[in-house]
Amino acid sequence: MDPVVIPILVAALVVVFLVAATVRIVPQARRYNIERFGRYRRTLQPGLNFVLPVADRVNTKLDVREQVYSSDPKPVITEDNLVVNIDTVLYYQITDPRAAAYEVADYLQAIDQLTVTTLRNVIGSMDLEATLTSREEINARLRAVLDDATGKWGIRVNRVEIKAIDPPNTIKEAMEKQMRAERDKRAAILHAEGERQAKILTAEGTKQKDILEAQGTQQAMILRADGESKAVELVFQAVHRNNADAKVLAYKYLETLPHLAQSDNNTFWVIPGELTEAIRTVTTAFGDQSAGTGLSAAEREDAAADVADSDKDGVGAPEIEPNSTLALDAVAAADEAAKQAAAAVSDAKAEAEAAGETRLPGRR
């Protein structure tokens, strides 16, 4: 080989080495700390950078993007002397690469230990119930302490979250029993409220039903009374309009008397006091037809037989009680009057019908 070529090759290799040692390409979101003879010189920004070969070297390469750090569960004692394990999640970002590299040896370990210490201080002043329900307050206090401590390290803590709070198993079982008891209590209260509402609604429905039934009965009685009143008024007007005389009224009175004994439960019935007056009216009105008709003993026996037959049918002469104060002659007189009235019934009917026919043509 030509002796001149060898020095040229060596020189070329030296030049390539020097160029490679001089040029530094920094990726985006990265920062390189440069030391010159062991002393911090500067921080390289993303892009193409030039350094002095041999004299400058890269000490640390840092990522300035937001980082996530999840710590292991740490035991913490609450105010009521219960040990709980707490996991935290930390969101941080390097703002000063020089401080992060030279102000603290291991910033992640420092942040982790500071988080545990702050948690013990914060949760040590709370009981278990407050610890489980005050996560926002704990997060805010943690962030305030970490921001104050990590600011000089060139790190900004963006967010601190409690990932889990694990109480002991015995406490978990007690909490489950308490929650089950609370649910049973709420279920019993809701069931009792439902039954109370059902009873109230049932009572209101029964009340409304009774009120409506009473109102219906009242309306029916009012309508029935109105109907009876109108019927009586119509009968009264018809009697006065037709100018019925005493003979017709007495006849209708005697005609109604047999209906008093038609009930199956009647074993005796009392003779009304107006009976003799009605009989007297009928006998007076039709005395002329019945005066000439004398009754013999045989006819009286026949009449007595007819009365007995009518008593068998349930309609006829009234029953006289054993303790009645009527005399025998009064009974005989009543029988005589009843026979005379029966004899005059046909004549009264004919005369009443004739009187009605004579008044009908003149009424409009």
C-alpha positions, 0 to 999 in steps of 0.5 A: 500500500502507498505510504501516502494513503494511510495518513489520508485515511487516518485523517479522514477517520479523525475528521469523521469522529470529530464531526460525529462528536460535535453534532447532537440531535435532540428529539422533540420533548427531550432535553439534554444536560451538557457538562464541560469538563464535569461542570454543567454547561447548558441544556440542549433544545430539540433539533440540531446542536453542536458541542465541543468534542471530548470537552462536552458530554451529555450528563442526563437526558430528560423527558419534559412531557407530563408523566404518571407515577403510581405508588405502591400501597402505603399503610396510614393510621387514622385518628381512630387508630385504624390502619388503612392502605392508600394508593396514590397516582401522581401527574407531574411534569419537568419544567427545569431540566437542570434543577431536576438533574442537579437539585435532587438525586432521585426526584421520583423517590423524593416525591414518593416519600413526600407523598407518604409523609403528607398522607400520614399527616393529613389522614392522621387528623381524620377518622375512617369515615372522614377519610373515605368521604373526603378524597377531594380535600386530601387531594387538594392538601397533597397537591399544595404540599407537593407543589411547594416542595417540588418547585425548587426541583424543577418539577410541577405537580399537575394532579394528585389522586387517591386511587384506593383506600383499603381498610382492614378486612374486619372493618370491611365486614363491619361496614358491610353489616352496617350498610346491610342494616341501613338497607334493611331499615330503609326497606322496613320504613318503605314497607311501613309507609306503603302499608300506611298509605294503603290503609289510608287509601282503603279508609278513604275509599270506604268513606267515599263509598259510605257517603255515596251510598248514604247520598243515594239512599237519601235521594231515593227516599226523597224521590220516593217521598215525592212520588208518594206525596204527588200520588196522595195529592193526585188522589186528593185532587181527584176526590175533590174534583169528582165531588165524592160523597160520604157513601163512596168514602165509607165504601172504600174504607170498608173495602180496605179493611180486609187487607189488614188481615192478609199478612201471614204473620197476623194471628189477630187484628184490632178493630179500628174505632172508625169502623162503627162510624163507617158502618153507620154511614153506609147503613144510613145511606142505604137504609131505605134498601135494607130497612125492609129486609128483615133477617130471620134466624136461618139467615143469621145462621147462614151469615155466621157460616159465611163469616166463619168461611171468610175467617178460614181464608184469612179475610173477614170479620175481626178476631175478638180477644178473650179479654175484649171489653165489647159486650155480646150485644155490640158483637151482634150489632157489628155482625148485623151492620157488616151484613147490611154493609155487604148487602149494600156494597153492590148498590154503592158500587153501581151508584158510584159508577153512575156518579162518575159517568155523569161527571166525566163528560163535563170534565176537560 
